[in-house]
Amino acid sequence: MKKIIFIMAVAGITAFSCTPKTVPTANTQTATADNLAQGKTIYENSCGKCHDLPEPTKYDAQKWVGIMNWMAPKAKLTEEQHKLVYDYVISVKK
């Protein structure tokens, strides 16, 4: 019985630690045109240098959280750059 409880506890901790973190709260209502332009530039230059870029409308805001949390460290984005890119990709409408 102790073994089952231990396994369940480890599985719970692992699942919790692997959940995506959230990016700084994006507020595209107050994002300036300049900030969105900066986000687009960072997206194209930092992200696009390693791979083809998906259209921002391909994913919803929640999916972009996971993508950004996975890719921003690889692109060596600062927290501010991370937020700018996130604000940009979720601001693009279909």
SVG drawing of the C-alpha trace seen along z (x, -y; Angstrom):
<svg xmlns="http://www.w3.org/2000/svg" viewBox="-10 -52 30 54">
<polyline fill="none" stroke="black" stroke-width="0.4" points="0.0,0.0 2.8,-2.4 4.4,-1.6 1.2,-2.6 0.9,-5.9 4.5,-6.7 4.1,-6.1 0.9,-8.2 2.7,-11.0 5.7,-10.9 3.3,-10.9 1.4,-13.9 4.6,-15.9 5.9,-15.1 2.7,-16.1 2.5,-19.3 6.2,-20.2 5.6,-19.6 2.6,-21.9 3.4,-25.0 4.2,-28.2 2.2,-31.2 3.8,-34.1 3.4,-37.6 -0.2,-38.6 -0.8,-39.7 -3.1,-42.7 -3.4,-43.4 -6.1,-45.9 -3.4,-48.2 -0.5,-46.9 0.8,-49.8 1.3,-49.5 5.0,-50.0 5.1,-47.1 3.3,-44.8 5.7,-45.9 8.6,-45.0 7.1,-41.7 6.7,-40.9 10.3,-41.9 11.6,-39.7 9.3,-36.8 10.6,-37.0 14.3,-37.6 14.8,-35.4 12.4,-32.6 12.6,-32.6 16.4,-32.2 16.0,-28.6 12.8,-27.4 9.9,-28.3 7.4,-30.4 3.8,-29.2 1.1,-31.7 0.2,-33.3 -3.5,-32.4 -2.6,-28.7 -2.8,-28.5 -5.0,-29.9 -3.6,-32.0 -3.4,-29.0 -1.4,-26.9 0.9,-29.9 1.7,-29.9 3.2,-26.4 5.0,-27.2 6.5,-30.4 7.5,-28.7 9.2,-25.9 10.9,-28.1 11.7,-31.4 14.7,-30.0 16.0,-28.3 15.9,-31.7 17.4,-33.3 14.6,-35.8 14.4,-38.1 11.2,-38.3 10.3,-41.5 11.0,-40.0 9.0,-37.0 6.0,-39.2 6.3,-41.3 6.3,-38.2 3.4,-36.6 1.4,-39.9 2.1,-40.0 1.1,-36.4 -2.1,-36.6 -3.0,-40.0 -3.1,-38.7 -6.7,-38.0 -7.9,-35.4"/>
</svg>
